[in-house]
Amino acid sequence: MPAHIEWSAIALRLVLTAIASAAIGVNRGELDRPVGLRTTMLVALAAAISMIQVNLLLPSAGKPNDSFVLLDLMWLPLGVLSGMGFIGAGAIVRRNDLVQGVTTAATLWYVTMMGLCFGGGQIGLGLAALGLALAVLWCLKWVERRYIEREHRAELPE
């Protein structure tokens, strides 16, 4: 990976992240889920920006001879990913036997990883992640509805 990134490469990474996260966000939004278009785009773009920042800081990585401090740039995307795991956990709600929000949390975590891929310049991996996500969210939803029986419960207020 080159030590210097051109602005055209940065723009490409951000545009691809925006398009990929929008495709996933549209899926979530059409089902009226809490994490829709804007949320998935913001999360993925934030992750991409963090990786671009890491790439821009690469020339300053390591330990200067006159310092005790080691600049490990991978802590930034690691922190972003850990933080999204924490936020995603907040999207999961349990009421008695019913658990909701797990797919929402997984989507947040997933678009974070996808954004890290695009931001880090791993365009092929980011596009593969987009394809897999769309297959899981759209195609498997159809399979679930058609072939997997579910027990639906409800309680009426008194």
TAFEN-V931656 format. One record per backbone hydrogen bond with DSSP energy under -1.0 kcal/mol. NH is the residue of the N-H (numbers start at 1). CO is the residue of the C=O. Records with the same first field share a line. If there is no record, write none. Layout:
NH: CO ; CO
This chain:
10: 6
11: 7
12: 8
13: 9
14: 10
15: 11
16: 12
17: 13
18: 14
19: 15
20: 16
21: 17
22: 18
23: 19
24: 20
25: 21
26: 22
27: 23
28: 24
29: 25
30: 26
32: 29
33: 28
40: 36
41: 37
42: 38
43: 39
44: 40
45: 41
46: 42
47: 43
48: 44
49: 45
50: 46
51: 47
52: 48
53: 49
54: 50
55: 51
56: 52
57: 53
60: 57
61: 58
62: 71
67: 64
71: 62
75: 72
76: 73
78: 74
79: 75
80: 76
81: 77
82: 78
83: 79
84: 80
85: 81
86: 82
87: 83
88: 84
89: 85
90: 86
91: 88
92: 89
93: 100
95: 98
98: 95
100: 93
105: 101
106: 102
107: 103
108: 104
109: 105
110: 106
111: 107
112: 108
113: 109
114: 110
115: 111
116: 112
117: 113
118: 114
119: 115
120: 116
121: 118
122: 117
123: 121
126: 122
127: 123
128: 124
129: 125
130: 126
131: 127
132: 128
133: 129
134: 130
135: 131
136: 132
137: 133
138: 134
140: 135
142: 138
143: 139
144: 140
145: 141
146: 142
147: 143
148: 144
